[in-house]
Amino acid sequence: MKQKIAIDMDEVMADPIAKFIDLYNRDCALALTLEALHGKEVHEAVPPEHSSKVWEYINAEGFFRDLQVIPGSQEVIKALTHSYEVFIVSAGMEFRNSLIDKFDWLQDHFPFIGWQNYVLCGDKSIIGADIMIDDRAKNLRTFSGERKLLFTSTHNVHLTEFERVNSWQEVAAKLL
């Protein structure tokens, strides 16, 4: 029986940060950069009077539909499907307009993973897998599986409590 891997979407497979930066810079005529986000959530890196923009973007219909694919994710996840049972696990219930976007995005970019292996949920602590790859420490803390991989993102660069992976090439080196 194959081990099960639960893989998060946002900031692991899909890049919402680049879209936040583009939208924010367009709408606020400021130069938000990736470097400014180092160790911070997006809403913490912008002036307080603009923090509502972040929530406006993420709750908008279509925000999640055209996110860029994180480099290497397609190739490595496809390779993982040969040795593991792969599930895509996203807290899609957090942003109600994201559900259809995420489903369609996965169909477009990861057609080799069937819809039966999509888990769009609220609380990820319910996930029963052996390995979880996620950028959010809160999800890894409540995960009961044996291996927890923290995928590097701007907000988690200072965390040290989990085994870290900085790229999909590092995931491949650890799991393939």
FIKOLZA-1660 file (N, C-alpha, C; in steps of 0.1 Angstrom, whole numbers, plus 5000, padded with zeros to 4 digits):
% residues 176
   i   px   py   pz ch aa at
   1 5008 4988 5000  A  M  N
   1 5000 5000 5000  A  M CA
   1 5009 5012 5000  A  M  C
   2 5006 5022 4991  A  K  N
   2 5013 5034 4990  A  K CA
   2 5011 5043 5002  A  K  C
   3 5021 5051 5006  A  Q  N
   3 5019 5061 5016  A  Q CA
   3 5011 5073 5010  A  Q  C
   4 5004 5080 5018  A  K  N
   4 4996 5091 5013  A  K CA
   4 5003 5104 5016  A  K  C
   5 5003 5113 5006  A  I  N
   5 5009 5127 5008  A  I CA
   5 4998 5137 5006  A  I  C
   6 4997 5146 5016  A  A  N
   6 4988 5157 5015  A  A CA
   6 4996 5170 5011  A  A  C
   7 4992 5176 5000  A  I  N
   7 5000 5187 4995  A  I CA
   7 4991 5199 4994  A  I  C
   8 4995 5210 5001  A  D  N
   8 4988 5223 5000  A  D CA
   8 4989 5229 4987  A  D  C
   9 4980 5238 4984  A  M  N
   9 4980 5245 4971  A  M CA
   9 4987 5258 4971  A  M  C
  10 4981 5268 4979  A  D  N
  10 4986 5282 4978  A  D CA
  10 4999 5283 4985  A  D  C
  11 5009 5289 4978  A  E  N
  11 5022 5291 4982  A  E CA
  11 5031 5278 4982  A  E  C
  12 5025 5268 4977  A  V  N
  12 5032 5255 4976  A  V CA
  12 5031 5250 4961  A  V  C
  13 5020 5250 4955  A  M  N
  13 5018 5247 4941  A  M CA
  13 5014 5259 4933  A  M  C
  14 5007 5268 4939  A  A  N
  14 5002 5280 4932  A  A CA
  14 5007 5293 4939  A  A  C
  15 5010 5303 4932  A  D  N
  15 5017 5315 4937  A  D CA
  15 5007 5327 4938  A  D  C
  16 5000 5328 4950  A  P  N
  16 4992 5340 4952  A  P CA
  16 4999 5353 4955  A  P  C
  17 5012 5351 4960  A  I  N
  17 5020 5362 4964  A  I CA
  17 5023 5372 4952  A  I  C
  18 5027 5366 4941  A  A  N
  18 5030 5374 4929  A  A CA
  18 5017 5381 4925  A  A  C
  19 5006 5375 4926  A  K  N
  19 4993 5382 4922  A  K CA
  19 4990 5393 4931  A  K  C
  20 4992 5391 4945  A  F  N
  20 4990 5401 4954  A  F CA
  20 4998 5413 4951  A  F  C
  21 5011 5411 4949  A  I  N
  21 5020 5422 4946  A  I CA
  21 5016 5430 4933  A  I  C
  22 5012 5422 4923  A  D  N
  22 5008 5429 4910  A  D CA
  22 4996 5437 4913  A  D  C
  23 4986 5432 4919  A  L  N
  23 4973 5439 4921  A  L CA
  23 4975 5451 4930  A  L  C
  24 4983 5449 4941  A  Y  N
  24 4985 5460 4951  A  Y CA
  24 4992 5471 4944  A  Y  C
  25 5003 5468 4937  A  N  N
  25 5011 5479 4930  A  N CA
  25 5003 5486 4920  A  N  C
  26 4994 5479 4913  A  R  N
  26 4985 5485 4903  A  R CA
  26 4975 5495 4910  A  R  C
  27 4969 5490 4920  A  D  N
  27 4958 5497 4927  A  D CA
  27 4963 5508 4936  A  D  C
  28 4974 5506 4942  A  C  N
  28 4979 5516 4953  A  C CA
  28 4990 5524 4948  A  C  C
  29 4995 5522 4936  A  A  N
  29 5006 5529 4931  A  A CA
  29 5018 5530 4940  A  A  C
  30 5021 5519 4947  A  L  N
  30 5032 5517 4955  A  L CA
  30 5041 5506 4950  A  L  C
  31 5053 5505 4955  A  A  N
  31 5062 5494 4951  A  A CA
  31 5063 5484 4961  A  A  C
  32 5053 5475 4963  A  L  N
  32 5054 5464 4972  A  L CA
  32 5063 5454 4965  A  L  C
  33 5073 5449 4973  A  T  N
  33 5083 5439 4967  A  T CA
  33 5082 5426 4975  A  T  C
  34 5088 5416 4969  A  L  N
  34 5089 5403 4976  A  L CA
  34 5098 5404 4988  A  L  C
  35 5108 5412 4987  A  E  N
  35 5117 5415 4998  A  E CA
  35 5110 5421 5010  A  E  C
  36 5101 5430 5007  A  A  N
  36 5093 5436 5018  A  A CA
  36 5084 5427 5026  A  A  C
  37 5081 5415 5020  A  L  N
  37 5073 5405 5026  A  L CA
  37 5081 5395 5035  A  L  C
  38 5094 5396 5035  A  H  N
  38 5103 5387 5042  A  H CA
  38 5099 5386 5057  A  H  C
  39 5094 5375 5061  A  G  N
  39 5090 5372 5074  A  G CA
  39 5076 5378 5078  A  G  C
  40 5068 5382 5068  A  K  N
  40 5056 5389 5071  A  K CA
  40 5044 5383 5062  A  K  C
  41 5032 5384 5067  A  E  N
  41 5021 5382 5059  A  E CA
  41 5019 5394 5050  A  E  C
  42 5012 5393 5039  A  V  N
  42 5010 5404 5030  A  V CA
  42 5003 5416 5037  A  V  C
  43 4993 5413 5045  A  H  N
  43 4986 5424 5051  A  H CA
  43 4994 5431 5062  A  H  C
  44 5005 5425 5066  A  E  N
  44 5014 5431 5076  A  E CA
  44 5024 5440 5069  A  E  C
  45 5026 5438 5056  A  A  N
  45 5037 5445 5049  A  A CA
  45 5032 5458 5042  A  A  C
  46 5019 5460 5042  A  V  N
  46 5014 5472 5036  A  V CA
  46 5009 5482 5047  A  V  C
  47 5008 5495 5043  A  P  N
  47 5003 5504 5053  A  P CA
  47 4989 5500 5059  A  P  C
  48 4987 5503 5071  A  P  N
  48 4974 5498 5077  A  P CA
  48 4962 5503 5069  A  P  C
  49 4962 5514 5063  A  E  N
  49 4951 5519 5056  A  E CA
  49 4948 5511 5043  A  E  C
  50 4958 5503 5039  A  H  N
  50 4957 5494 5027  A  H CA
  50 4954 5480 5030  A  H  C
  51 4955 5476 5043  A  S  N
  51 4954 5461 5046  A  S CA
  51 4941 5455 5042  A  S  C
  52 4930 5463 5041  A  S  N
  52 4917 5458 5036  A  S CA
  52 4918 5453 5022  A  S  C
  53 4927 5459 5014  A  K  N
  53 4929 5455 5000  A  K CA
  53 4932 5440 4999  A  K  C
  54 4941 5436 5008  A  V  N
  54 4945 5422 5007  A  V CA
  54 4933 5413 5008  A  V  C
  55 4924 5415 5018  A  W  N
  55 4912 5407 5020  A  W CA
  55 4902 5409 5008  A  W  C
  56 4902 5420 5002  A  E  N
  56 4893 5423 4991  A  E CA
  56 4898 5414 4979  A  E  C
  57 4911 5414 4977  A  Y  N
  57 4916 5406 4966  A  Y CA
  57 4913 5391 4968  A  Y  C
  58 4917 5386 4979  A  I  N
  58 4916 5372 4982  A  I CA
  58 4901 5366 4982  A  I  C
  59 4892 5375 4985  A  N  N
  59 4878 5371 4985  A  N CA
  59 4871 5374 4972  A  N  C
  60 4878 5379 4962  A  A  N
  60 4872 5382 4949  A  A CA
  60 4870 5370 4941  A  A  C
  61 4859 5369 4933  A  E  N
  61 4857 5358 4924  A  E CA
  61 4869 5359 4914  A  E  C
  62 4875 5347 4911  A  G  N
  62 4885 5346 4901  A  G CA
  62 4899 5348 4906  A  G  C
  63 4901 5353 4918  A  F  N
  63 4915 5355 4923  A  F CA
  63 4923 5343 4922  A  F  C
  64 4918 5331 4925  A  F  N
  64 4926 5319 4925  A  F CA
  64 4927 5312 4912  A  F  C
  65 4920 5317 4902  A  R  N
  65 4918 5310 4889  A  R CA
  65 4931 5310 4880  A  R  C
  66 4938 5321 4881  A  D  N
  66 4949 5323 4871  A  D CA
  66 4963 5325 4878  A  D  C
  67 4964 5319 4890  A  L  N
  67 4977 5320 4897  A  L CA
  67 4988 5312 4889  A  L  C
  68 5000 5318 4890  A  Q  N
  68 5011 5311 4884  A  Q CA
  68 5014 5298 4892  A  Q  C
  69 5020 5288 4884  A  V  N
  69 5024 5275 4890  A  V CA
  69 5037 5277 4896  A  V  C
  70 5039 5272 4909  A  I  N
  70 5052 5272 4915  A  I CA
  70 5062 5264 4907  A  I  C
  71 5073 5269 4903  A  P  N
  71 5083 5261 4894  A  P CA
  71 5086 5248 4900  A  P  C
  72 5086 5238 4892  A  G  N
  72 5090 5224 4895  A  G CA
  72 5078 5216 4901  A  G  C
  73 5067 5222 4905  A  S  N
  73 5057 5215 4912  A  S CA
  73 5050 5204 4903  A  S  C
  74 5048 5208 4891  A  Q  N
  74 5041 5198 4882  A  Q CA
  74 5049 5186 4879  A  Q  C
  75 5062 5188 4876  A  E  N
  75 5070 5176 4874  A  E CA
  75 5072 5167 4886  A  E  C
  76 5075 5174 4897  A  V  N
  76 5078 5166 4909  A  V CA
  76 5065 5159 4915  A  V  C
  77 5054 5166 4914  A  I  N
  77 5041 5160 4919  A  I CA
  77 5038 5148 4910  A  I  C
  78 5039 5150 4897  A  K  N
  78 5037 5139 4888  A  K CA
  78 5045 5127 4891  A  K  C
  79 5058 5129 4894  A  A  N
  79 5067 5118 4898  A  A CA
  79 5063 5112 4911  A  A  C
  80 5058 5120 4921  A  L  N
  80 5053 5115 4934  A  L CA
  80 5042 5106 4932  A  L  C
  81 5033 5108 4922  A  T  N
  81 5021 5100 4920  A  T CA
  81 5025 5085 4917  A  T  C
  82 5037 5083 4912  A  H  N
  82 5041 5069 4909  A  H CA
  82 5045 5061 4922  A  H  C
  83 5049 5068 4932  A  S  N
  83 5053 5061 4945  A  S CA
  83 5044 5064 4957  A  S  C
  84 5035 5074 4956  A  Y  N
  84 5027 5077 4967  A  Y CA
  84 5012 5080 4962  A  Y  C
  85 5003 5079 4971  A  E  N
  85 4989 5084 4968  A  E CA
  85 4989 5098 4972  A  E  C
  86 4987 5107 4962  A  V  N
  86 4988 5121 4963  A  V CA
  86 4974 5128 4964  A  V  C
  87 4973 5136 4975  A  F  N
  87 4960 5143 4977  A  F CA
  87 4964 5158 4977  A  F  C
  88 4956 5166 4971  A  I  N
  88 4958 5181 4971  A  I CA
  88 4948 5186 4982  A  I  C
  89 4954 5192 4992  A  V  N
  89 4946 5196 5004  A  V CA
  89 4947 5211 5005  A  V  C
  90 4936 5218 5004  A  S  N
  90 4935 5232 5005  A  S CA
  90 4924 5237 5014  A  S  C
  91 4927 5247 5022  A  A  N
  91 4916 5252 5031  A  A CA
  91 4907 5261 5023  A  A  C
  92 4902 5256 5013  A  G  N
  92 4894 5263 5003  A  G CA
  92 4881 5269 5009  A  G  C
  93 4876 5264 5020  A  M  N
  93 4864 5269 5027  A  M CA
  93 4867 5283 5033  A  M  C
  94 4879 5286 5035  A  E  N
  94 4882 5299 5041  A  E CA
  94 4878 5311 5032  A  E  C
  95 4879 5308 5019  A  F  N
  95 4875 5319 5009  A  F CA
  95 4865 5312 5000  A  F  C
  96 4853 5315 5002  A  R  N
  96 4842 5307 4995  A  R CA
  96 4843 5309 4980  A  R  C
  97 4847 5320 4975  A  N  N
  97 4848 5321 4960  A  N CA
  97 4860 5313 4954  A  N  C
  98 4868 5308 4963  A  S  N
  98 4880 5301 4958  A  S CA
  98 4877 5286 4953  A  S  C
  99 4866 5281 4957  A  L  N
  99 4864 5266 4954  A  L CA
  99 4864 5263 4940  A  L  C
 100 4856 5270 4932  A  I  N
 100 4855 5267 4917  A  I CA
 100 4869 5270 4911  A  I  C
 101 4874 5282 4915  A  D  N
 101 4887 5286 4909  A  D CA
 101 4898 5275 4912  A  D  C
 102 4899 5270 4924  A  K  N
 102 4909 5260 4927  A  K CA
 102 4906 5247 4920  A  K  C
 103 4894 5243 4919  A  F  N
 103 4891 5230 4911  A  F CA
 103 4895 5232 4897  A  F  C
 104 4891 5243 4890  A  D  N
 104 4895 5245 4876  A  D CA
 104 4910 5247 4874  A  D  C
 105 4917 5253 4884  A  W  N
 105 4931 5255 4883  A  W CA
 105 4938 5242 4883  A  W  C
 106 4934 5233 4892  A  L  N
 106 4940 5220 4893  A  L CA
 106 4937 5212 4880  A  L  C
 107 4925 5213 4875  A  Q  N
 107 4922 5206 4862  A  Q CA
 107 4931 5210 4851  A  Q  C
 108 4934 5223 4851  A  D  N
 108 4943 5229 4840  A  D CA
 108 4957 5225 4842  A  D  C
 109 4962 5226 4854  A  H  N
 109 4977 5225 4856  A  H CA
 109 4982 5211 4862  A  H  C
 110 4973 5204 4867  A  F  N
 110 4976 5191 4873  A  F CA
 110 4966 5180 4869  A  F  C
 111 4964 5179 4855  A  P  N
 111 4953 5170 4850  A  P CA
 111 4956 5155 4854  A  P  C
 112 4968 5151 4858  A  F  N
 112 4971 5138 4862  A  F CA
 112 4967 5134 4876  A  F  C
 113 4961 5144 4883  A  I  N
 113 4955 5141 4896  A  I CA
 113 4940 5142 4895  A  I  C
 114 4933 5131 4898  A  G  N
 114 4919 5131 4896  A  G CA
 114 4912 5139 4907  A  G  C
 115 4900 5144 4904  A  W  N
 115 4892 5152 4914  A  W CA
 115 4889 5144 4927  A  W  C
 116 4890 5131 4926  A  Q  N
 116 4888 5123 4938  A  Q CA
 116 4899 5125 4949  A  Q  C
 117 4910 5131 4944  A  N  N
 117 4921 5134 4953  A  N CA
 117 4922 5148 4956  A  N  C
 118 4912 5156 4954  A  Y  N
 118 4911 5170 4959  A  Y CA
 118 4904 5170 4972  A  Y  C
 119 4910 5177 4982  A  V  N
 119 4903 5179 4995  A  V CA
 119 4903 5194 4998  A  V  C
 120 4891 5200 4995  A  L  N
 120 4890 5214 4998  A  L CA
 120 4882 5215 5011  A  L  C
 121 4889 5219 5022  A  C  N
 121 4883 5217 5035  A  C CA
 121 4885 5230 5043  A  C  C
 122 4882 5230 5055  A  G  N
 122 4884 5241 5064  A  G CA
 122 4896 5238 5073  A  G  C
 123 4894 5229 5083  A  D  N
 123 4904 5225 5092  A  D CA
 123 4912 5213 5087  A  D  C
 124 4925 5215 5085  A  K  N
 124 4933 5204 5079  A  K CA
 124 4936 5193 5089  A  K  C
 125 4933 5195 5102  A  S  N
 125 4937 5185 5112  A  S CA
 125 4930 5172 5109  A  S  C
 126 4919 5172 5102  A  I  N
 126 4912 5160 5098  A  I CA
 126 4919 5151 5088  A  I  C
 127 4929 5156 5082  A  I  N
 127 4935 5149 5071  A  I CA
 127 4944 5137 5076  A  I  C
 128 4941 5126 5071  A  G  N
 128 4948 5113 5075  A  G CA
 128 4957 5109 5064  A  G  C
 129 4969 5114 5064  A  A  N
 129 4979 5111 5055  A  A CA
 129 4992 5108 5062  A  A  C
 130 5002 5103 5055  A  D  N
 130 5015 5100 5062  A  D CA
 130 5024 5112 5061  A  D  C
 131 5023 5120 5051  A  I  N
 131 5032 5132 5049  A  I CA
 131 5024 5144 5045  A  I  C
 132 5027 5155 5050  A  M  N
 132 5021 5168 5046  A  M CA
 132 5031 5178 5042  A  M  C
 133 5029 5184 5030  A  I  N
 133 5037 5195 5026  A  I CA
 133 5028 5208 5026  A  I  C
 134 5032 5217 5034  A  D  N
 134 5024 5229 5036  A  D CA
 134 5033 5241 5039  A  D  C
 135 5028 5253 5036  A  D  N
 135 5035 5265 5040  A  D CA
 135 5031 5271 5054  A  D  C
 136 5020 5266 5059  A  R  N
 136 5014 5271 5071  A  R CA
 136 5017 5262 5083  A  R  C
 137 5025 5267 5093  A  A  N
 137 5028 5260 5105  A  A CA
 137 5016 5255 5112  A  A  C
 138 5005 5263 5112  A  K  N
 138 4993 5259 5120  A  K CA
 138 4987 5246 5114  A  K  C
 139 4989 5244 5101  A  N  N
 139 4984 5231 5096  A  N CA
 139 4993 5219 5099  A  N  C
 140 5006 5222 5099  A  L  N
 140 5016 5211 5103  A  L CA
 140 5015 5208 5118  A  L  C
 141 5012 5218 5126  A  R  N
 141 5011 5215 5141  A  R CA
 141 5000 5206 5144  A  R  C
 142 4989 5206 5137  A  T  N
 142 4978 5198 5140  A  T CA
 142 4977 5185 5131  A  T  C
 143 4987 5183 5123  A  F  N
 143 4987 5171 5114  A  F CA
 143 4993 5160 5122  A  F  C
 144 4986 5148 5121  A  S  N
 144 4990 5137 5129  A  S CA
 144 4999 5127 5122  A  S  C
 145 5002 5130 5109  A  G  N
 145 5010 5121 5101  A  G CA
 145 5025 5121 5106  A  G  C
 146 5033 5112 5100  A  E  N
 146 5046 5110 5105  A  E CA
 146 5057 5120 5100  A  E  C
 147 5054 5127 5089  A  R  N
 147 5064 5136 5083  A  R CA
 147 5057 5149 5079  A  R  C
 148 5063 5160 5083  A  K  N
 148 5058 5173 5081  A  K CA
 148 5068 5182 5074  A  K  C
 149 5066 5186 5062  A  L  N
 149 5075 5194 5054  A  L CA
 149 5070 5208 5053  A  L  C
 150 5077 5218 5057  A  L  N
 150 5073 5232 5056  A  L CA
 150 5079 5237 5044  A  L  C
 151 5070 5241 5034  A  F  N
 151 5074 5247 5022  A  F CA
 151 5077 5262 5024  A  F  C
 152 5089 5266 5020  A  T  N
 152 5093 5280 5023  A  T CA
 152 5084 5290 5015  A  T  C
 153 5079 5300 5023  A  S  N
 153 5072 5311 5017  A  S CA
 153 5076 5323 5025  A  S  C
 154 5073 5335 5020  A  T  N
 154 5078 5347 5026  A  T CA
 154 5074 5348 5041  A  T  C
 155 5062 5344 5045  A  H  N
 155 5057 5346 5058  A  H CA
 155 5064 5336 5068  A  H  C
 156 5070 5325 5064  A  N  N
 156 5074 5315 5073  A  N CA
 156 5090 5313 5074  A  N  C
 157 5097 5323 5068  A  V  N
 157 5111 5322 5067  A  V CA
 157 5119 5321 5080  A  V  C
 158 5113 5325 5091  A  H  N
 158 5119 5325 5104  A  H CA
 158 5116 5313 5112  A  H  C
 159 5107 5304 5108  A  L  N
 159 5102 5293 5115  A  L CA
 159 5113 5282 5114  A  L  C
 160 5115 5275 5125  A  T  N
 160 5125 5264 5126  A  T CA
 160 5120 5251 5131  A  T  C
 161 5107 5250 5134  A  E  N
 161 5102 5238 5141  A  E CA
 161 5099 5226 5132  A  E  C
 162 5100 5228 5119  A  F  N
 162 5097 5217 5110  A  F CA
 162 5108 5215 5100  A  F  C
 163 5108 5203 5094  A  E  N
 163 5117 5200 5083  A  E CA
 163 5113 5209 5071  A  E  C
 164 5123 5217 5066  A  R  N
 164 5120 5227 5056  A  R CA
 164 5124 5222 5042  A  R  C
 165 5115 5226 5032  A  V  N
 165 5119 5225 5018  A  V CA
 165 5117 5238 5012  A  V  C
 166 5128 5242 5004  A  N  N
 166 5128 5255 4998  A  N CA
 166 5123 5255 4983  A  N  C
 167 5122 5243 4977  A  S  N
 167 5118 5242 4963  A  S CA
 167 5113 5228 4961  A  S  C
 168 5107 5226 4949  A  W  N
 168 5102 5213 4946  A  W CA
 168 5114 5203 4943  A  W  C
 169 5125 5209 4939  A  Q  N
 169 5137 5200 4937  A  Q CA
 169 5141 5194 4951  A  Q  C
 170 5140 5202 4961  A  E  N
 170 5143 5196 4975  A  E CA
 170 5133 5186 4979  A  E  C
 171 5120 5188 4975  A  V  N
 171 5110 5178 4978  A  V CA
 171 5114 5165 4971  A  V  C
 172 5117 5166 4959  A  A  N
 172 5121 5154 4951  A  A CA
 172 5133 5147 4958  A  A  C
 173 5143 5154 4962  A  A  N
 173 5155 5148 4968  A  A CA
 173 5151 5141 4981  A  A  C
 174 5141 5146 4988  A  K  N
 174 5137 5140 5001  A  K CA
 174 5127 5128 4999  A  K  C
 175 5119 5129 4989  A  L  N
 175 5108 5119 4988  A  L CA
 175 5109 5109 4976  A  L  C
 176 5117 5112 4967  A  L  N
 176 5118 5103 4955  A  L CA
 176 5130 5095 4955  A  L  C
% end
